Amino acid sequence: MTEMNRERLDLNTDVITVNMGPQHPSTHGVLRVVLKLDGEVVLSAVPDVGYLHRGIEKIAENKTLHQVIPYTDRMDYLSPMSNNIGLAMAVEKLIGFQITERCRVMRVICMELARLSSHLLWLATDALDVGAGTVYFYAFTEREKIYDLFERMSGARFTVSYGRIGGLARDWPEGLEREIETYVAQAHKTIDECDKLLTRNKIWIDRNQDVGVISAEKAIDMGLSGPPLRACGVEWDLRKAYPYLGYERYDFEIPVGEHGDCYDRYLVRMEEMRQSIRIVQQALKEMDRSIPLFPEDPESRKVFLPPKDRVLTKMEELIHQFIVATEGPKTPKGKEIYFAIEAPKGELGFYLVGSGTNVAHRCHFRAPSYINLQALPILLKGAMVADCVATIASLDPVMGECDR
């Protein structure tokens, strides 16, 4: 009998190894966690990723830069708006393209609505994971209102593919600004209701306080970002540290925690939703429809696709789309850039190397879900089995982004 078989037949051991996932509903996707247990106590936890791997980065090196945009929808598929626009801005940095002021404001609104949508889904599933079913329905009802706005913007609710190099897929219909303003004016009500249901709830506190703790030093060493880092007391947000899209013009705060546990990660995201509402309200005041969505100079027009309504009605615009789709924009050969945004999950980075063509020589995405999962062995060591569910949920991983 081999050594392995002898270990498998030894049923008297105090230490056992079990698989949590990859089919477990509380792993938020196809995540497998190999747990070594002494009774109910976790001795070690090893996350095993890759079950959803689709090779998006390598595909992106064989597609034109315009064709890569729909693939970003399928990374963090809970905030596709952020992914689309983040990639577009990375390409614009690579080719040295400047967007218009109105496009800048519209992108800010889109990205903050995406943050709000992502955090609402996190709140719904996090609460459900530890048994609070009512919150799920409240948060999902509110999130559906944002999807209605996305549908008005892009024609799609989920995988929107709305970001474009040089701008956005299409202009907003008349009256959409008023609809967004009406929505954000009442969005805080659901957040406040969930706050009342959870924040001082004895069961919620017991399941989250002092659970999944990580220190600020460890979090920084492991490259954590987003709410998991800020919950440790680290005031780090790329919208403040390295402002893009004019975020330095907006008055908002960076919520930070103190203890680095599941409870502080919850509090940070709750406050982030309120701050996103503030940013959207400020951006709406800057909206000026007299400014064009795209630059109008002839050189800039070689970069972005023309509006679809003109493509379908004018031969010149159809030719323009054909040329841009097949030839542009050209990337400077050998030039490399890194551009990152503060996505709902954390720092979403794009590393691109130009090839002299409209296909990137190298394309790499820094996925915050992937980086943040590194902390799982630290967060779960010494915890109870039931704490695994709350801890994984508090990191808010999306395996489409983690595996790419």
Secondary structure, DSSP 8 states (H G I E B T S, - for coil): --HHHHHHH-TT-SEEEEEE-SS-GGGSSS-EEEEEEETTEEEEEEEE--TT---HHHHHTTS-HHHHHHHHHTSSTT-HHHHHHHHHHHHHHHHT----HHHHHHHHHHHHHHHHHHHHHHHHHHHHHTT-HHHHHHHHHHHHHHHHHHHHHHS-SSS---EETTEESS---TTHHHHHHHHHHHHHHHHHHHHHHHTT-HHHHHHHTTSS---HHHHHHTT--SHHHHTTT----HHHHS--TTGGGS-------SS-SHHHHHHHHHHHHHHHHHHHHHHHHH--TTS-SS--STTGGGTS---HHHHTT-HHHHHHHHHHHHH-----TT-EEEEEEEETTEEEEEEEE--SSSS-SEEEEE-HHHHHGGGHHHHHTT-BHHHHHHHHHHH---HHHHH-
